[in-house]
Every structure is written in structure tokens, then in C-alpha cells.
Amino acid sequence: MKKALALLLAAMMAFSLFACGGDTETSQAPASEDPGSATSESGGEVTNAEKPLVWFNRQPSNSSTGELDMDALTFNEDTYYVGFDANQGAELQGTMVKDYIEANIDTIDRNGDGVIGYVLAIGDIGHNDSIARTRGVRSALGTAVEVDGNINSDPVGTNVDGSATAVVDGTLEINGTTYVVRELASQEMKNSAGATWNDSTAGNAIGTWSASFGEQIDIVASNNDGMGMSMFLAWSKAEGVPTFGYDANSDAVAAIAEGYGGTISQHADVQAYLTLRVIRNALDGVDIDTGIGTADEAGNVLSEDVFYYDEASRSYYALNVAVTAENYEDFLVSTVTYAPVSNQLSEETSPVKNVWLNIYNSADNFLGSTYQPLLEKYDDLLNLDVEYIAGDGQTESNITNRLTNLDSYDAFAINMVKTDNALSYTNILSQG
């Protein structure tokens, strides 16, 4: 009896162990891996708040003061910003316009009144890049007014008589003659729906300005090529008035042969690479400089004359290049990857990872026609499966409402509508 009972108890225990997973080999078999899953250095699962985050094109900052949002830039240890040196580019644009005036002074003053009149298309009065470019033009042409230690970047409306307070009349001494330089008009190019950097608004503005000022307009300047080309095609091309933009979009570069004055390349090929390369390095757990300032195993590396890194703001900046009649043929195709960083990474060391990336405005000429096509080439080279989200350029919620299924992604790249709104994104990432 006792023997039979012992045998029965042994059988029951064996069954219990089997039912509860007592077979350790079976219980430890790996489950199918979630594409967005990862582990932290401590061995636990990486939360969405810990995943690599890159802000690009629009640096988190106060749109009124320009003060950087360091909470956003240090959101986690793998957070960075990628953009370009706005101040260096703005100075280049202003110098480019000034140099053109000096070189073409015999023909630039269309009505011969001794006043070089220009109009200025401002992209977004609250955007750091727009502010810098407005300041760059005014500084170079001597029309700048300082307020609290900074050049005033406010639009003047109309200023045909030189009485505006946001600017002053400048002077240029050329070949022994003193010319007055006057900002005849400027405005923010915002449409009725609230979208800034708006090409159609710029086209309408040049129609109004030309009707009002006519041959007083000697130069057209714009914060970007999208607005610049709209004004060029609507009026200044036919009138032979040089127009200057920014971004080196393909259509603007090609238009230099037809009288477009010039533009600035912000090395979009380098920026796009850096946007995804920083993410790639963070995901691979390698030194952040890999394939940037230090060659990777595939031979990708950038030289110091095309970028720099500011450690204090955790920001990578591409350097700008002036594109004029002298060199525009070198920039005719804007969507070619930068040769020194165009080598394919091995999937063995850099396996495919998923990235959520947004463009603030589907209609943005530079981001849509230049930046994203470059990103789409680099994502293949860097083994990144990127989901591209296009916003409406007006409201942050149009983008943030689609920042969902966070666990499906290994990293995030964010291009905000407004530079003030980083918290709208980090709050979402912090939830999971």
C-alpha cells in the first residue's frame, strides 16, 4: 500500500513539473522578437523614452529669444540635433547679394535714382533659420537695426520712403560713388491657413510689390528658394531682376543660368546622412563619431570642412556653400549622396532597424524635393527601415497624432512645425 502510494505521488509530481514548465529547455525558447524591442545596458527592455532621438532641420528653441531648449536636446543619452550653421549660411547669403551688387553696379540701379531697392520674403518670423537669414541680408547691406543687442528681424511691411523703424537706409561705396540701399518691403510669407514659408504667398506678394514700386525694385531676396523661385517665375525673371534664395534646390540652381542671382547650399547631402548616421551609431552602441569624424569599417567619413559638432548643445552642423554663376553647374543635381559617405554598411554589424521620421510639411520644397530623397538613399546604405510621415505645416497635432505604435520603432527622427514644441513629442515618448 505504502509503495503504491509513493509511486502515485511521484507520478503526480512529474506531471506537475511538466505542466508548469519544469522542462527548462522548452520554457526558455525565445519568443518571436518584436521589431522595436531592445534591451538596455542593464539587460532590461529599452523604453521608448530611452530610444535614440534626433531632432533635425528645426532646432528645439524659443522662437522669440532663440534660446535653445536643452531639456529637449538632452532628452536622453542618445538625443542629438542635426542641422546646418544658420549664422554662417546667413552671412554667406548677405555677402553674396552685396558682392553681386558691387560687381553689377552699372546695371543694377534700374531707374538710376542712386537707391538700390530690395524686397525681402521672410519665411517664418519665429523660426531661427528665417531670423538668421533676414539678419544676414540686412547686416551685409547696412540696413540692420539693433534691438537689445540683436539685429531686428521683424518685417517692415512697406518702406518706400525709408521711414520704417525695423530697418534703416544703408550705404554702399562703389567705384567712388555712394549708393543708398533701402529695404522697400518685407513680410512673413504665411497663408490664410497658417502655413509659413509659403510659395504662393510669396508669388502674390511680388505681384503687389511690383505694382507699387515698379522699377524701384533692383534686388529680390528670399529666406529660401521655394519662395524665391515663386517670385522669380511670377515677375523678376521677366524683368531681369536678380533674385537670391537659400537651399540650392535643383530648380533654383538651374535658374541661375536664366538670371536667378544665387542661392546657398546647406549641404543637404551631409545633413541627411548625419540625421540617420547618428541614429545608426546609437542603435549599434558604437562611438557616436563613427562614420562621421572617424572612418567606419566601410570607409565612410566626413572631413572637417563640411561639418562640425557642438558638444554643449549636442548638435551636428553642416557648413554652407554659396552657389552662384561661377559654380552652379556643380550643384545642378541636389539629390546625389555625398561620395565620402556613400558606402554600404554590413547587416552583420548593423542589422536592419525601424525608424519613425516625420517631415513637418509635405509641401515644403526643400525638405520634399531634396532632403527626403537623400534620406531615402541613405536609409538603404545604413540598413534602416524608415517610415516617413508628412505633416501639413500648420499644426503639431497633425504629426503627433500619428506618433503611435511606439514599440514598433527602434528610434525616432523629428522635424517640428514650430521650434517651441519639442515637449509635444517628448511627452508622447515618455509615456511608454
GIZIGI-V722733 format. One record per residue. N is the residue number from 0. RES is the residue in one small letter. SS is DSSP state (H for helix, E for strand, - for the rest). NEAR is the number of other C-alpha atoms within 10 Angstrom. Layout:
n: [N:N]
res: [RES:RES]
ss: [SS:SS]
near: [NEAR:NEAR]
This chain:
n: [0:1:2:3:4:5:6:7:8:9:10:11:12:13:14:15:16:17:18:19:20:21:22:23:24:25:26:27:28:29:30:31:32:33:34:35:36:37:38:39:40:41:42:43:44:45:46:47:48:49:50:51:52:53:54:55:56:57:58:59:60:61:62:63:64:65:66:67:68:69:70:71:72:73:74:75:76:77:78:79:80:81:82:83:84:85:86:87:88:89:90:91:92:93:94:95:96:97:98:99:100:101:102:103:104:105:106:107:108:109:110:111:112:113:114:115:116:117:118:119:120:121:122:123:124:125:126:127:128:129:130:131:132:133:134:135:136:137:138:139:140:141:142:143:144:145:146:147:148:149:150:151:152:153:154:155:156:157:158:159:160:161:162:163:164:165:166:167:168:169:170:171:172:173:174:175:176:177:178:179:180:181:182:183:184:185:186:187:188:189:190:191:192:193:194:195:196:197:198:199:200:201:202:203:204:205:206:207:208:209:210:211:212:213:214:215:216:217:218:219:220:221:222:223:224:225:226:227:228:229:230:231:232:233:234:235:236:237:238:239:240:241:242:243:244:245:246:247:248:249:250:251:252:253:254:255:256:257:258:259:260:261:262:263:264:265:266:267:268:269:270:271:272:273:274:275:276:277:278:279:280:281:282:283:284:285:286:287:288:289:290:291:292:293:294:295:296:297:298:299:300:301:302:303:304:305:306:307:308:309:310:311:312:313:314:315:316:317:318:319:320:321:322:323:324:325:326:327:328:329:330:331:332:333:334:335:336:337:338:339:340:341:342:343:344:345:346:347:348:349:350:351:352:353:354:355:356:357:358:359:360:361:362:363:364:365:366:367:368:369:370:371:372:373:374:375:376:377:378:379:380:381:382:383:384:385:386:387:388:389:390:391:392:393:394:395:396:397:398:399:400:401:402:403:404:405:406:407:408:409:410:411:412:413:414:415:416:417:418:419:420:421:422:423:424:425:426:427:428:429:430:431]
res: [m:k:k:a:l:a:l:l:l:a:a:m:m:a:f:s:l:f:a:c:g:g:d:t:e:t:s:q:a:p:a:s:e:d:p:g:s:a:t:s:e:s:g:g:e:v:t:n:a:e:k:p:l:v:w:f:n:r:q:p:s:n:s:s:t:g:e:l:d:m:d:a:l:t:f:n:e:d:t:y:y:v:g:f:d:a:n:q:g:a:e:l:q:g:t:m:v:k:d:y:i:e:a:n:i:d:t:i:d:r:n:g:d:g:v:i:g:y:v:l:a:i:g:d:i:g:h:n:d:s:i:a:r:t:r:g:v:r:s:a:l:g:t:a:v:e:v:d:g:n:i:n:s:d:p:v:g:t:n:v:d:g:s:a:t:a:v:v:d:g:t:l:e:i:n:g:t:t:y:v:v:r:e:l:a:s:q:e:m:k:n:s:a:g:a:t:w:n:d:s:t:a:g:n:a:i:g:t:w:s:a:s:f:g:e:q:i:d:i:v:a:s:n:n:d:g:m:g:m:s:m:f:l:a:w:s:k:a:e:g:v:p:t:f:g:y:d:a:n:s:d:a:v:a:a:i:a:e:g:y:g:g:t:i:s:q:h:a:d:v:q:a:y:l:t:l:r:v:i:r:n:a:l:d:g:v:d:i:d:t:g:i:g:t:a:d:e:a:g:n:v:l:s:e:d:v:f:y:y:d:e:a:s:r:s:y:y:a:l:n:v:a:v:t:a:e:n:y:e:d:f:l:v:s:t:v:t:y:a:p:v:s:n:q:l:s:e:e:t:s:p:v:k:n:v:w:l:n:i:y:n:s:a:d:n:f:l:g:s:t:y:q:p:l:l:e:k:y:d:d:l:l:n:l:d:v:e:y:i:a:g:d:g:q:t:e:s:n:i:t:n:r:l:t:n:l:d:s:y:d:a:f:a:i:n:m:v:k:t:d:n:a:l:s:y:t:n:i:l:s:q:g]
ss: [-:H:H:H:H:H:H:H:H:H:H:H:H:H:H:H:H:H:H:-:-:-:-:H:H:H:H:-:-:-:-:-:-:-:-:-:-:-:E:-:-:-:-:-:E:-:-:H:H:H:-:E:E:E:E:E:-:-:-:-:E:-:-:-:-:-:-:E:-:H:H:H:H:-:-:-:-:-:E:E:E:E:E:E:-:H:H:H:H:H:H:H:H:H:H:H:H:H:H:H:H:H:H:-:H:H:H:H:-:-:-:-:-:-:E:E:E:E:E:E:E:E:-:-:-:-:-:H:H:H:H:H:H:H:H:H:H:H:H:H:H:-:-:-:-:E:E:-:-:E:E:-:-:-:-:-:E:E:-:-:-:-:-:-:-:-:-:-:-:E:E:E:E:E:-:-:E:E:E:E:E:E:E:E:E:E:E:E:-:-:-:-:-:-:-:-:-:-:H:H:H:H:H:H:H:H:H:H:H:H:H:H:H:H:H:H:E:E:E:E:E:E:-:-:H:H:H:H:H:H:H:H:H:H:H:H:H:H:H:-:-:-:E:E:-:-:-:-:-:H:H:H:H:H:H:H:H:H:-:-:-:E:E:E:E:-:-:H:H:H:H:H:H:H:H:H:H:H:H:H:H:H:H:H:-:-:-:-:-:E:-:-:-:E:-:-:-:-:-:-:-:-:-:-:-:-:E:E:E:E:-:-:-:-:E:E:E:E:-:-:E:E:E:-:-:-:-:H:H:H:H:-:-:-:-:-:-:-:H:H:H:-:-:-:-:-:-:-:-:-:-:-:E:E:E:E:E:E:E:-:E:-:-:-:H:H:H:H:H:H:H:H:H:H:H:H:H:H:H:H:H:-:-:E:E:E:E:E:E:E:-:E:-:-:-:-:H:H:H:H:-:-:-:-:-:H:H:H:-:-:E:E:E:E:-:-:-:-:H:H:H:H:H:H:H:H:H:H:H:-:-:-]
near: [6:7:7:8:10:11:11:11:11:11:11:11:11:11:12:12:11:11:10:9:12:13:11:9:8:9:10:9:8:7:6:6:8:10:13:18:15:19:10:11:9:7:8:9:12:18:18:24:18:19:23:23:32:24:23:26:24:22:29:26:23:17:19:12:10:17:12:16:18:13:13:22:24:16:19:14:13:21:22:25:28:26:24:28:18:21:17:16:25:27:20:22:31:21:18:21:23:16:13:16:21:14:11:10:15:10:11:21:20:20:14:12:12:13:22:27:25:20:27:28:30:28:27:21:21:21:22:23:24:23:25:21:29:29:25:25:25:27:19:21:24:19:21:23:18:13:10:6:7:11:20:19:23:18:19:18:16:18:20:15:10:15:12:17:11:19:24:18:23:19:16:19:10:12:8:7:8:12:17:17:22:26:31:25:23:22:20:24:24:20:15:7:9:12:19:23:28:24:25:16:22:29:21:14:23:23:16:12:17:15:10:13:15:14:16:22:26:25:24:24:29:28:29:27:29:27:26:28:25:20:26:28:13:18:16:24:17:11:13:16:21:23:29:30:29:27:27:30:29:18:15:28:30:17:21:21:14:14:19:26:25:30:32:24:24:24:22:30:23:26:26:27:25:27:24:25:23:26:27:26:20:19:19:14:12:10:12:18:16:19:24:25:16:15:15:15:14:13:14:20:20:21:11:12:9:16:21:18:17:10:9:9:14:16:20:22:22:26:22:26:18:20:26:21:16:10:12:21:14:10:17:17:15:23:20:15:19:19:12:15:23:18:19:16:18:14:11:7:9:16:14:18:22:17:25:20:23:24:25:26:23:15:19:20:19:19:21:16:17:22:23:18:17:23:25:17:16:25:21:14:18:24:19:22:16:21:14:15:18:19:23:17:23:18:17:18:14:17:24:15:10:13:17:12:9:20:16:16:22:26:28:24:24:23:24:27:24:22:20:22:17:24:14:14:18:16:11:16:20:12:10:13]
